[in-house]
């Protein structure tokens, strides 16, 4: 199989027929073999009925999966990647804001062998300022944290080599940081291509302002998992040792100061336990021990609990 298209869809019954026709107009003359995987992410409208109708209307390359409930875009992409059989996998959003006309160029760039992942850059984005401004701030912060020079991390249109897409683990809201996860998995050849972006034609956006707050929280999670997900003791143990040493030095200094006063003056102005600094040092030691134990428990869980994904699929075409 030359190409697999993976399209997460949530309540996109209106746009899917036109999107599938558009994809076929682009792909039929170019590819001898390709497949279209539409992942119905627990839609509450007639999305699945539309997919069944499209399949019945002799759409030979269409495949579809229906989730039992809405798991999110990361889950849809993960299942789509596992189902795909093409040498190149390209993702699109189902709202028709991503142009299928970009598919041949993205495929060709991947086949040249210079990239593991190509991310679309919606340079001229057809969205209101309420979406574009927070998105620019978000992408700026992610560039600083990940050190990957992409302009649009959360772009729905991306192209992958098959082995790259099948390697990364997606759950929660990890789809926003796919380039970072790809880099962490050892695939560092990440490129970018300017793509055309269209205004939304049907329905309304599924995302609100809260996604940007959650996005930054997810960035902290992903950064921690990438750096310390396989070695939690390195993070918690380091912090624990630092906290314990600070507490130990504070208490040690207070004891030394008491002995010095006894030797020099024969009396102590203030007992060690009567000084607030003593309790700060004691707290530092306790926190240090707790952090060290957290790292130790993390290592135990990591050794005994391999990560699993539990997504319930109701039907498959």
Secondary structure as GFF3:
##gff-version 3
##sequence-region A 1 317
A	DSSP	beta_strand	3	9	.	.	.	ID=ss1
A	DSSP	alpha_helix	13	27	.	.	.	ID=ss2
A	DSSP	beta_strand	34	40	.	.	.	ID=ss3
A	DSSP	alpha_helix	47	56	.	.	.	ID=ss4
A	DSSP	beta_strand	62	67	.	.	.	ID=ss5
A	DSSP	alpha_helix	73	83	.	.	.	ID=ss6
A	DSSP	beta_strand	88	93	.	.	.	ID=ss7
A	DSSP	three_ten_helix	100	102	.	.	.	ID=ss8
A	DSSP	alpha_helix	103	111	.	.	.	ID=ss9
A	DSSP	beta_strand	117	121	.	.	.	ID=ss10
A	DSSP	alpha_helix	129	146	.	.	.	ID=ss11
A	DSSP	beta_strand	158	161	.	.	.	ID=ss12
A	DSSP	alpha_helix	162	165	.	.	.	ID=ss13
A	DSSP	three_ten_helix	174	177	.	.	.	ID=ss14
A	DSSP	alpha_helix	178	184	.	.	.	ID=ss15
A	DSSP	beta_strand	190	194	.	.	.	ID=ss16
A	DSSP	alpha_helix	210	228	.	.	.	ID=ss17
A	DSSP	alpha_helix	232	265	.	.	.	ID=ss18
A	DSSP	three_ten_helix	272	274	.	.	.	ID=ss19
A	DSSP	alpha_helix	276	304	.	.	.	ID=ss20
A	DSSP	beta_strand	313	316	.	.	.	ID=ss21
###
